[in-house]
């Protein structure tokens, strides 16, 4: 039997070195007695043997040991567990991994299940430490020194070193010490120091205790009280070190009466800020309705469009703009990101391409009505960016209600459909854009239709030569629209 004595305070390195030597010597797990030095010292009847694993020499020709990364991640957490059997369990799994490389994937295995349970317990203990540490201010050593704080916490496991970086990031602007029975962490503004030596409770109190009690009493909602859930999230063993915990029994006892009082207050007069909101609303000027049968009236009506779900995410309706007697009407696909924010059609990159082509062809945008087949921006979010998504047939059909009314009011001589979505909205057909490109066809009501590409298509062409060719062709299409109009 080999006895291995370790400090057992959450340091993976000491166990790993001992385990590596034992594994290289092919030492069976059942022949190893893993112990903590503190446990061995208190064992009056056991052997006072100190045989660290590092004393077992490895062969110079021994093969290199490899283990899955998942095991190292588990070991870093499990080594912090307070169960003295953790060393034996880790070595047993390590020994088995040499033959069973996929062992950690077998979640039903007893050893693997126990490892995962220990890892979960350590992770939960770390979470509780970040939630229930309460700092107390202590006097600074010098008049102009940084403020100093001290906290006491009683973790279940050896997690001080594991949790300390969180506090260093969160409270980097102050000096602090977190003392626990399982070690101490300290930050002085420059270095984070960890000590494995147990500390004693300093039993401090300051004015922040009252602030914690005030805060807790104000966020406590008696109508949503679930005692079992609260005891799970805030176990009673932590209460003795939480200043607000002394309020919990009285708050629970008075919860029913508080709910009744809340119900009675609900029927009373609205809070003062409601009156201020009503006063602001009354002070706003009344919206003057546009004359009936005009584009201005149609634009006002479209501002509140909810005909399809696109309005839910868009900033606003982007309606068409231009004179009501325009001879040429340009119809694009939908507003883009910049159009959605500005509330105007064709003001983004594709709009710049269109404006350039129109100017070179002699088409004055001020004399042209410009709109889209769909009036709301459809997109998907990727981080902070909003990426354009093509509207589907149903969304185009819903929005055609507005496009039809625009056509009826403006009565343009020529409608230019830019892109397949605009073509579908104007014809209800299944014609391919490439088949009608550059052609002028009749769409009824004495109106003609010219089909061309959408300017955003030109921006997406990767080949420089192809892009110049298609841009020239697009300008010729716009020039033809000018001649026809």
C-alpha positions in Angstrom: 0.0 0.0 0.0 1.3 3.4 -1.0 0.3 6.4 1.2 0.3 9.8 -0.5 -0.1 12.9 1.7 -1.3 16.1 0.2 -2.2 19.5 1.5 -5.6 19.1 -0.1 -6.5 22.8 -0.4 -7.6 23.0 -4.0 -4.1 22.9 -5.6 -4.3 20.6 -8.7 -0.5 20.7 -9.2 0.4 18.6 -6.1 -2.1 15.9 -7.0 -1.2 15.9 -10.7 2.5 15.4 -10.0 1.8 12.6 -7.6 -0.7 11.0 -9.9 1.7 11.2 -12.9 4.4 9.3 -11.0 2.0 6.7 -9.8 0.5 6.2 -13.2 3.9 5.9 -14.9 4.7 3.2 -12.4 1.3 1.5 -13.3 0.3 1.6 -9.7 -3.2 0.2 -9.2 -5.8 2.6 -7.7 -6.7 0.1 -5.0 -3.1 0.1 -3.7 -3.0 3.8 -3.0 -4.1 5.5 0.2 -4.6 9.2 -0.5 -4.7 11.4 2.6 -4.7 15.1 3.5 -1.9 16.2 5.9 -4.4 17.7 8.3 -6.4 14.4 8.4 -3.3 12.3 8.9 -2.0 14.5 11.8 -5.3 14.1 13.6 -5.4 10.3 13.2 -3.9 9.2 16.5 -4.1 5.5 15.7 -2.9 5.7 12.0 0.6 5.6 10.7 2.4 8.9 10.7 3.8 8.3 7.2 4.7 11.0 4.7 5.2 9.4 1.4 4.4 12.0 -1.3 3.7 10.6 -4.8 6.6 12.7 -6.2 9.0 10.3 -4.5 8.1 7.5 -6.8 10.6 7.8 -9.6 9.5 7.4 -13.2 11.4 5.5 -15.8 13.4 7.7 -18.2 11.9 5.7 -21.1 8.4 5.9 -19.8 5.8 7.0 -22.4 4.2 10.4 -22.3 0.8 10.5 -20.6 -2.1 12.2 -22.3 -5.6 12.8 -21.0 -8.7 14.4 -22.5 -9.0 18.2 -22.0 -12.4 17.5 -20.4 -10.7 15.5 -17.6 -8.3 18.4 -16.8 -11.3 20.8 -16.6 -13.2 18.4 -14.3 -10.1 17.8 -12.2 -9.5 21.5 -11.7 -12.9 21.8 -10.1 -13.1 18.5 -8.3 -9.8 19.0 -6.6 -11.4 21.9 -4.8 -14.1 19.7 -3.3 -13.9 19.0 0.4 -14.6 15.2 0.1 -11.3 13.4 1.1 -12.2 10.7 -1.4 -11.8 13.1 -4.3 -8.1 12.2 -4.8 -8.8 8.5 -5.1 -11.7 9.1 -7.4 -9.7 11.3 -9.7 -6.8 8.8 -9.9 -9.2 5.9 -10.5 -10.8 7.8 -13.5 -7.3 8.8 -14.7 -6.1 5.2 -14.5 -9.2 4.0 -16.4 -8.8 6.7 -19.1 -5.6 5.1 -20.3 -7.6 2.2 -21.6 -11.1 3.7 -21.9 -10.5 7.0 -23.9 -14.2 7.8 -24.1 -15.0 7.1 -20.5 -16.1 10.7 -19.7 -18.8 10.4 -22.3 -20.4 7.6 -20.4 -22.5 9.7 -18.0 -24.1 6.6 -16.5 -20.7 5.3 -15.2 -20.6 5.6 -11.4 -17.2 7.3 -11.3 -18.1 9.7 -14.1 -21.4 10.6 -12.4 -19.6 11.2 -9.1 -17.0 13.4 -10.8 -19.8 15.5 -12.4 -21.7 15.8 -9.2 -18.6 17.1 -7.4 -17.9 19.5 -10.2 -21.4 20.8 -9.9 -21.2 21.2 -6.2 -18.0 23.2 -6.5 -19.5 25.4 -9.2 -22.5 26.1 -7.1 -20.3 26.9 -4.1 -18.5 29.5 -6.2 -21.8 31.0 -7.3 -22.9 31.3 -3.7 -19.7 33.0 -2.8 -20.1 35.6 -5.5 -23.6 36.2 -4.3 -23.3 36.3 -0.6 -19.9 38.0 0.1 -20.6 41.2 2.1 -17.7 43.6 2.4 -17.2 45.8 5.5 -15.1 48.9 5.4 -12.1 49.1 7.7 -9.9 52.0 8.5 -7.2 52.9 6.0 -3.7 52.7 7.2 -2.8 56.1 5.8 -4.8 59.3 5.4 -4.7 59.3 1.6 -4.7 55.5 1.1 -7.3 53.7 -0.9 -10.4 52.5 0.9 -10.0 49.1 2.5 -12.7 46.4 2.9 -12.9 43.0 4.6 -15.4 40.2 4.1 -16.0 36.9 5.8 -17.4 33.8 4.0 -17.8 30.2 4.9 -17.6 28.0 1.7 -18.2 24.3 1.6 -15.2 23.7 -0.5 -11.7 25.0 -1.2 -12.8 27.6 -3.8 -11.0 30.8 -2.6 -8.4 30.7 -5.4 -11.0 29.7 -7.9 -13.5 32.5 -7.1 -11.0 35.3 -6.2 -10.4 36.5 -9.9 -14.1 37.4 -10.1 -13.8 39.8 -7.1 -10.5 41.2 -8.5 -12.3 42.1 -11.7 -15.4 43.4 -10.0 -13.8 45.4 -7.2 -10.5 46.4 -8.8 -10.8 50.0 -7.6 -10.5 49.2 -3.8 -8.3 47.2 -1.5 -10.1 44.1 0.0 -9.6 40.9 1.8 -11.9 37.9 1.8 -11.3 35.7 4.7 -12.6 32.1 5.0 -12.0 29.0 7.1 -10.4 27.5 3.9 -8.1 30.3 2.9 -7.8 34.0 2.2 -7.8 36.2 -0.9 -6.4 39.8 -0.9 -6.2 42.5 -3.5 -4.1 45.7 -3.1 -4.7 47.3 -6.5 -1.7 45.6 -8.1 -1.5 42.0 -7.0 -4.0 39.3 -6.1 -2.7 37.2 -3.2 -4.1 33.8 -2.2 -3.3 32.1 1.1 -4.4 28.5 1.9 -4.2 29.1 5.6 -7.5 29.1 7.4 -8.7 32.4 8.9 -11.0 33.4 11.8 -14.2 35.4 11.6 -13.4 39.0 12.4 -17.1 39.7 13.4 -17.1 43.2 11.8 -20.1 45.5 11.3 -20.6 48.8 9.6 -23.2 51.2 8.2 -23.6 49.0 5.0 -25.5 46.5 7.1 -28.4 48.9 7.4 -28.2 49.5 3.7 -28.4 45.8 2.9 -31.4 45.5 5.2 -33.1 48.5 3.6 -32.4 47.2 0.1 -33.7 43.6 0.9 -36.9 44.9 2.5 -37.7 47.0 -0.5 -37.1 44.3 -3.1 -39.0 41.6 -1.2 -42.3 40.9 -3.0 -44.7 39.1 -0.6 -47.0 38.3 -3.6 -44.3 36.1 -5.2 -43.1 34.5 -2.0 -42.0 30.8 -2.5 -40.3 29.7 0.7 -38.9 26.5 -0.6 -37.4 28.2 -3.7 -36.0 31.0 -1.5 -34.4 28.5 0.8 -32.8 26.8 -2.2 -31.3 30.0 -3.6 -30.4 31.4 -0.2 -29.7 28.4 2.1 -30.0 29.0 5.8 -26.4 28.2 6.5 -25.4 31.5 4.9 -27.8 33.6 7.0 -25.6 34.2 9.9 -23.2 36.2 7.8 -25.8 38.2 5.8 -27.1 41.3 7.6 -30.3 41.3 5.6 -31.1 37.7 6.7 -32.4 38.8 10.1 -35.4 40.3 8.3 -36.4 37.1 6.5 -38.5 35.5 9.3 -40.6 38.6 9.9 -41.0 39.2 6.2 -42.3 35.7 5.7 -44.6 35.9 8.7 -46.1 39.2 7.4 -46.3 38.2 3.8 -50.0 37.5 3.8 -50.9 40.8 5.5 -48.6 42.7 3.0 -50.4 41.1 0.0 -53.8 42.2 1.4 -52.5 45.7 2.0 -51.1 45.8 -1.6 -54.4 44.8 -3.0 -56.2 47.6 -1.1 -53.7 50.2 -2.3 -54.2 49.0 -5.9 -57.7 50.5 -6.0 -56.5 53.9 -4.8 -55.6 56.9 -7.0 -52.8 56.5 -9.6 -49.3 57.5 -8.5 -48.2 61.1 -9.1 -46.0 60.2 -12.1 -49.1 58.9 -13.9 -50.6 62.4 -13.6 -47.4 63.9 -15.0 -47.6 61.6 -18.0 -51.2 62.5 -18.6 -50.3 66.2 -18.4 -47.5 65.8 -21.0 -49.9 63.9 -23.3 -52.5 66.6 -23.1 -49.9 69.3 -23.8 -48.8 67.7 -27.1 -50.3 69.4 -30.2 -53.2 67.6 -31.8 -52.3 65.8 -35.1 -53.9 67.6 -38.0 -55.4 65.1 -40.4 -54.2 65.4 -44.0 -56.8 66.1 -46.7 -58.7 63.0 -47.8 -57.6 61.3 -50.9 -54.0 62.6 -50.8 -50.6 61.0 -50.4 -50.2 62.8 -47.1 -53.3 61.1 -45.8 -52.1 57.7 -47.0 -48.7 58.3 -45.4 -50.3 59.1 -42.1 -52.4 56.0 -42.3 -49.4 53.8 -43.1 -47.4 55.0 -40.1 -49.6 52.7 -37.9 -49.6 49.8 -40.3 -49.8 46.3 -38.6 -50.9 44.3 -41.6 -48.0 41.9 -41.1 -45.5 41.0 -38.4 -42.7 43.1 -39.8 -43.9 46.2 -38.0 -43.0 44.6 -34.7 -39.2 44.9 -35.1 -38.9 47.8 -37.6 -38.2 51.3 -36.3 -40.9 52.8 -38.4 -42.9 52.6 -41.6 -40.8 53.8 -44.6 -43.3 55.2 -47.0 -42.7 56.5 -50.5 -41.8 60.1 -51.3 -42.1 62.4 -54.3 -44.8 64.5 -56.1 -48.3 63.1 -56.5 -48.3 64.0 -60.2 -45.0 62.2 -60.9 -44.7 60.6 -64.4 -42.2 58.0 -63.3 -42.6 55.8 -60.2 -39.6 53.8 -58.9 -40.4 50.6 -56.9 -37.7 48.9 -54.9 -37.8 45.9 -52.6 -37.8 47.1 -48.9 -36.1 49.7 -46.8 -32.6 48.9 -45.5 -30.9 49.6 -42.2 -30.3 53.3 -42.9 -33.8 53.8 -44.5 -35.4 52.2 -41.4 -33.6 54.7 -39.1 -34.2 57.8 -41.3 -37.7 57.0 -42.4 -37.0 57.7 -46.0 -36.5 55.4 -49.0 -33.2 54.9 -50.9 -30.9 56.9 -48.6 -28.4 54.0 -47.9 -25.7 52.5 -50.1 -28.2 51.2 -52.7 -29.8 54.6 -52.8 -26.5 56.2 -53.6 -26.0 53.9 -56.6 -29.5 54.7 -57.8 -29.0 58.5 -57.3 -25.8 58.4 -59.3 -27.4 56.4 -62.2 -30.5 58.7 -62.2 -28.3 61.9 -62.2 -26.2 60.6 -65.1 -29.3 59.5 -67.1 -31.0 62.9 -66.5 -33.7 61.6 -64.1 -34.5 64.2 -61.4 -35.4 62.5 -58.2 -37.4 65.5 -57.1 -39.8 64.9 -60.0 -39.9 61.1 -59.4 -41.9 59.1 -56.9 -39.7 56.6 -55.1 -41.1 53.8 -52.9 -40.7 50.1 -52.0 -42.9 47.0 -52.4 -42.5 46.4 -48.6 -42.6 49.3 -46.2 -40.9 47.8 -43.1 -37.3 46.7 -42.7 -36.9 42.9 -42.4 -33.6 41.8 -40.9 -31.9 39.4 -38.6 -29.6 40.5 -35.7 -25.9 39.5 -35.7 -24.3 41.1 -32.7 -24.9 44.8 -33.1 -25.5 44.6 -36.9 -28.9 44.2 -38.6 -28.6 42.0 -41.7 -31.1 42.4 -44.5 -33.5 39.5 -45.1 -35.6 39.2 -48.2 -39.3 39.5 -47.6 -41.4 36.5 -48.4 -44.4 36.2 -50.7 -46.9 36.7 -47.8 -45.3 39.8 -46.6 -45.2 41.2 -50.1 -48.8 40.4 -50.6 -49.8 42.2 -47.3 -47.9 45.3 -48.3 -49.3 45.3 -51.8 -52.4 47.0 -50.3 -50.3 50.1 -49.8 -48.5 49.9 -53.2 -51.9 49.6 -55.0 -53.2 52.7 -53.4 -50.0 54.6 -54.2 -50.4 53.6 -57.9 -54.0 54.7 -57.8 -53.2 58.1 -56.4 -50.1 58.9 -58.5 -51.2 57.4 -61.8 -47.6 57.3 -63.2 -47.1 56.9 -66.9 -44.2 54.5 -66.2 -43.4 52.2 -63.2 -39.8 51.0 -62.8 -39.6 47.7 -61.0 -36.1 47.3 -59.4 -35.6 43.7 -58.4 -37.6 40.5 -58.3 -39.6 41.5 -55.2 -40.9 44.7 -56.9 -41.7 42.7 -60.0 -43.7 40.1 -58.0 -45.6 42.9 -56.2 -46.5 44.6 -59.5 -47.4 41.7 -61.7 -48.5 38.8 -59.4 -46.7 36.6 -61.9 -43.9 34.1 -61.9 -41.9 35.8 -64.6 -38.2 35.8 -64.2 -36.5 39.1 -63.9 -33.8 38.1 -66.4 -36.6 37.4 -69.0 -38.1 40.9 -68.7 -34.9 42.9 -68.0 -34.9 46.2 -69.9 -38.3 45.5 -71.5 -41.4 47.8 -71.2 -44.7 45.9 -70.7 -48.2 46.9 -70.0 -49.7 46.3 -66.5 -53.2 47.8 -67.0 -54.7 51.2 -66.1 -52.8 52.8 -68.9 -49.5 52.2 -67.0 -46.4 50.7 -68.4 -43.7 48.7 -66.5 -39.9 48.7 -67.0 -38.0 45.9 -65.3 -34.4 46.2 -64.1 -32.2 45.0 -61.3 -32.1 46.5 -57.8 -29.0 48.6 -57.2 -28.1 46.5 -54.1 -27.4 43.7 -56.6 -24.6 45.8 -58.1 -23.0 46.3 -54.7 -22.8 42.5 -54.2 -21.0 41.6 -57.5 -17.5 40.6 -56.4 -15.8 40.8 -59.9 -14.9 44.3 -60.8 -15.3 43.9 -64.5 -18.7 42.2 -64.1 -19.8 45.0 -61.7 -18.9 47.7 -64.2 -20.7 45.9 -67.0 -23.9 45.5 -64.9 -23.7 49.1 -63.6 -23.6 50.4 -67.2 -26.5 48.3 -68.2 -28.5 49.6 -65.1 -27.8 53.2 -66.2 -29.1 52.4 -69.7 -32.3 51.0 -68.1 -32.8 54.2 -66.1 -32.1 56.3 -69.2 -34.8 54.4 -71.1 -37.2 55.2 -68.3 -36.3 58.9 -68.8 -37.0 58.8 -72.5 -40.3 57.0 -72.0 -41.5 59.4 -69.3 
